[in-house]
């Protein structure tokens, strides 16, 4: 079920969002939803080229698997 969220914006923020939404021919709510989800996806996921580079690094993959195994066993130490 869809949820309603209230968002407080300054006049300048509103005008910037409105202008961008109009440029993309979107309602403001759809523009905000699209922009927020795009930002989340950008920050959470690795692009395919970067993932191929990671997977092709055998030493890195070995260390990642070892770290994952240690984490599952609750072994190792946290580094701050």
C-alpha positions in Angstrom: 0.0 0.0 0.0 1.3 3.5 -0.9 2.4 5.7 1.9 2.2 9.5 2.2 5.3 11.4 3.4 5.4 15.0 4.3 8.5 16.9 3.3 9.5 20.4 4.4 11.5 22.3 1.8 12.7 25.9 1.6 11.4 28.0 -1.3 14.7 27.6 -3.1 14.7 23.8 -2.7 11.1 23.6 -3.9 11.8 25.7 -7.0 14.9 23.6 -7.8 13.0 20.4 -7.5 10.0 21.8 -9.4 12.3 23.0 -12.3 14.0 19.6 -12.5 10.7 17.7 -12.4 9.3 19.9 -15.2 12.4 19.3 -17.3 11.7 15.6 -17.0 7.9 16.0 -17.5 7.2 14.4 -14.1 5.0 15.3 -11.2 7.1 16.5 -8.2 6.3 13.4 -6.1 7.3 11.1 -8.9 10.5 13.1 -9.5 11.5 12.9 -5.9 10.7 9.2 -5.7 12.7 8.5 -8.8 15.7 10.7 -7.7 15.8 9.1 -4.2 15.6 5.5 -5.5 18.3 6.3 -8.1 20.6 7.6 -5.4 20.0 4.6 -3.2 20.8 2.2 -6.0 23.9 4.2 -6.9 25.2 4.1 -3.4 24.3 0.4 -2.6 25.3 -1.4 -5.7 28.5 -1.8 -7.7 28.2 -1.3 -11.5 28.9 -4.3 -13.7 32.4 -3.1 -14.8 33.5 -2.6 -11.2 32.1 -6.0 -10.2 34.0 -7.7 -13.0 37.1 -6.0 -11.8 36.5 -7.2 -8.2 35.7 -10.8 -9.3 38.8 -11.0 -11.5 41.1 -10.1 -8.6 41.8 -13.6 -7.2 43.7 -12.4 -4.1 40.8 -10.0 -3.2 38.2 -12.8 -3.7 40.2 -15.1 -1.5 40.4 -12.5 1.3 36.7 -11.7 0.9 35.7 -15.3 1.3 38.0 -15.7 4.3 36.5 -12.6 5.9 33.0 -13.8 5.2 33.8 -17.2 6.7 35.3 -15.6 9.8 32.3 -13.3 10.2 29.9 -16.2 10.0 31.9 -18.0 12.8 31.9 -14.7 14.8 35.7 -14.8 14.7 38.2 -12.1 13.8 38.3 -8.5 15.0 36.6 -5.2 14.2 38.8 -2.5 12.9 37.8 1.1 13.5 
